[in-house]
Structure formats: structure tokens, C-alpha cells
Amino acid sequence: MKKTASAKKPAVQHAALFEEAKKVLVGGVNSPVRSFRSVGGDPVFVKRARGSRIFAEDGRELIDYCMSWGALLLGHAHPEVLTALKKAIGNGTSYGMPTQLETTLARMLAEAIPSMEQVRLTSSGTEAVMGAIRVARAFTKKNKILKFEGCYHGHADHLLVKAGSGASTLGIPDSEGVPLDFSRNTLVAPYNDLERTGALLKEYSGDVAAIIVEPVAGNMGLVVPDTGFLQGLRKLCDEHGALLIFDEVITGFRLTYGGAQNYFDIVPDLTCLGKIIGGGMPLGAFGGGREIMKVLAPLGPAYQAGTLSGNPVAVTAGITTLQCLARTKPYGRLASATQALCEGIQKAAQQEGVGVRINSLQSMFTVFFTEHRVTNYPTASGQDLPAFRKFFHALLLNGVYFAPSAFETNFVSAAHTQKDLQETLRAVRTAFRTTHER
Ligand SMILES: *Cc1c(COP(=O)(O)O)cnc(C)c1O
């Protein structure tokens, strides 16, 4: 356990902070995974962060691989973003009127992701997905949406569905409070399964408005698309008159300067963005071809709105982040750093006699405690969860913060240094030893 040099005051215990939080915040948090439910123990309360590091309220310093769930590709408190934000705040924090900043960001998105001819900004990824689906339904005049098991698209009613057995077709909600009627129009197929997807489209032929997919799945742990999967979806959509929606809330500007669609060279009809494009501020976006997007109000009959949509402070963080990414082009370096880290983790696992499968792509990776290839939700669910819990907590004790669930991806940022990666590998080696302990 490392202490910061300046931690002179008696350490605050996170358990005590969590108890206080639970008195007034539901479960002590404002978003469920933060609560450590799936790994146990008390969440880390953050005092401040910089670069690759979290400085916790109890005085610990942690190398962070959660990176605000992927929102921070440049790392925490990036100086350029902070300077731009300070200036923006001085001009006022919200107007509810158009600004040139919004045009600038939309133009940057459209240039980087040419399928997004027309863009609408929102305040979160959830809202971006809700808007895209409404547009898809309004444009096609069809009702059903096909999604993939284990893909997360925000917490909208009709998307909180992953369905039970592979045989079930009509969506069963994952959450109480979602009437069956709301999820009835959500079809679910296993990720990477074109055959099942094709069969569902055939079965509901004529009523599927869109297929929505994470082009690289990050919400069941990292699962990459099999060769031909995304191309296959494009083809199926064209055959059945459905739109293809890429939920690039994680992958947008993470795999490359642009989207997974640039990386894999596949053109979806609609794209959803969030996380990185807000540079750590609340911001999302969706967009697509002009012909499709014109169904959206004020041009068309599909309504969507937001008091803080296109907020000048958030948009400034987004523009500055994208400018910095375009200028510094960190993608090659991020990919090789991540690959080296994953190779080191794999080697440490072998040496310690721990069976793991690591999925990684560019700056994303997940360590699955399983001997099997992980290609979809059922195979991701086959991992040894108690082993992951021990691994997670041992890492934490040794100064490394991984995403606090076995079903998440970790993120390497442009701020992670060689020294960070070496320290991480040392912690990983120690952590693997503990997974043997009963
Ligand atoms: C995080 C996420 C969302 C939801 O974004 P919020 O900003 O949390 O509402 C949607 N889709 C994917 C793929 C995500 O990872």
C-alpha cells in the first residue's frame, strides 16, 4: 500500500465514508457498478486524480485502468483540457441557445466519422442511444430492435434486456420497473452469432427497425467481433430493410481517431457516441445520413430534446480532447503499450500457474479467469468469479485499480507511462499468487 508523500493527516477510512454515503445516496453511489457489489468491500473514494493516477481519500495512490469507464483517453486532469475548461466557464456555464462551439464539435465528429453527416448532441450515452433508436423507428416505420446478449446500451427501458436462454426471442427485462410491454419489441441474439441474427430477422421480417451493436463489446468484459460478424450485420440489415446502429460510446475515438467503423471499414446507418467525446464532461452524440436524421425535430416528427444538450462547457472539453488526440495521435503507442502489458500479464499467469484468457484490442483489455475463448456472453459468464475478486482486491492492495467487475474492460490511457506498466506487472504477479489461496 503506497502513501502519498503529503498524507500527514490521519487516514480517512473508505468504509466510514461509504457508511455516510449510504445514509443519503441509494447504495452509497450514483451508478451501481461503483458500489463494488460484484467484488465486495468498500469502494475507493477519490479525492483527486492526475494523469494515470487516482489519489484516494485514505491517502493511497492508485494506477487507474478504469479511467472513468473509458471516458478519459488522455488521462485524468489533462492540462490542455483543464485550461480550456477554465476559460469556457468564465464565459458562462449554460445558455439554452446555439453556440459556434456546437457547430465546431459536430463538424469534427462528422469529419472523423463520415457516416455522421448530421449530428445531435446529448448529455449522456444513454440519451444518444435513445435518440438513435427513435430515429431508426421513425425512419423505417418499424417497431422492433435487435440487440446482442451482453451488450449494454444505457439504461433506457427497452434496452435493459439481454434475455434468458438463447432460445427466447422476445425480450425479458433485466430490471424491475420495466413493463414487459416496453421490452416486447426488443429481440436478442448472441454476440458473434450471424445465423441466429439472420433467423430472427427472418422471423420478424418487416418489423425490425434496427440492429444495434457495440462493434467491439466492452460491457461483458472485452469481446471482439469475429471476422465477418460486423460485415454480416451490414448485409443482413440491407436485406431486411433495417438500419445498422453502431453504439460507439466506448469505441468512438478509442480504437482510432474516428470510430470502430473506420477501424473495421464498415459503414453503419446511425452512430452513438459518448465517453471520450466529452473529455470527462457529460456529453453524448448521435448521428447518421442526412436523409435519416431529418426525421428528427425540428425538421421531422421524431421528438428529442435536452436543456443542457450541447452545453458549452462540456462541448469545450470535447473539442479540446479531440484536438489533442488529432494532434498527438496516441493510438499506435497505446496499442503497443496495451499489447506489452497483456503479454506481461499472460506470462505472469503462466508462471504462477493461473489459467487466464486475455481479450485485448488497441487500448482495451480484459483478463478473464477461464481456460476457454471468450466470444460472447455465455463464454464470458463461464469465468471463475471468486478468482477475479481475489485478483481485483490484491491488485488494489498493491496500488492498481482495475474496473471493479469481471464483466468490464480496462483502459490504458495516453497518460500511462512505462513505469506505470512495470509497476502494474509487479502488482499483477503478486495478485495472481493470491488467487490460489482458499
Ligand atoms: C457507457 C455506455 C453507454 C451509456 O452511456 P452513459 O453516458 O453512461 O449514459 C451506452 N453504450 C455503451 C456501449 C456504453 O459503454
The ligand as an SDF file (V2000), in Angstrom:
LIG
                    3D

 15 15  0  0  0  0  0  0  0  0999 V2000
  -21.4190    3.7330  -21.1410 C   0  0  0  0  0  0  0  0  0  0  0  0
  -22.1980    3.2120  -22.2900 C   0  0  0  0  0  0  0  0  0  0  0  0
  -23.4650    3.7200  -22.6260 C   0  0  0  0  0  0  0  0  0  0  0  0
  -24.1930    4.6880  -21.7450 C   0  0  0  0  0  0  0  0  0  0  0  0
  -23.5560    5.9100  -21.6350 O   0  0  0  0  0  0  0  0  0  0  0  0
  -23.8930    6.8380  -20.3600 P   0  0  0  0  0  0  0  0  0  0  0  0
  -23.1420    8.0850  -20.6420 O   0  0  0  0  0  0  0  0  0  0  0  0
  -23.4110    6.0700  -19.1710 O   0  0  0  0  0  0  0  0  0  0  0  0
  -25.3610    7.0360  -20.3320 O   0  0  0  0  0  0  0  0  0  0  0  0
  -24.0600    3.2760  -23.7840 C   0  0  0  0  0  0  0  0  0  0  0  0
  -23.4640    2.3820  -24.5790 N   0  0  0  0  0  0  0  0  0  0  0  0
  -22.2540    1.8630  -24.2960 C   0  0  0  0  0  0  0  0  0  0  0  0
  -21.6260    0.8970  -25.2310 C   0  0  0  0  0  0  0  0  0  0  0  0
  -21.5910    2.2450  -23.1300 C   0  0  0  0  0  0  0  0  0  0  0  0
  -20.4220    1.6790  -22.8100 O   0  0  0  0  0  0  0  0  0  0  0  0
  1  2  1  0
  2  3  1  0
  2 14  2  0
  3  4  1  0
  3 10  2  0
  4  5  1  0
  5  6  1  0
  6  7  2  0
  6  8  1  0
  6  9  1  0
 10 11  1  0
 11 12  2  0
 12 13  1  0
 12 14  1  0
 14 15  1  0
M  END
$$$$
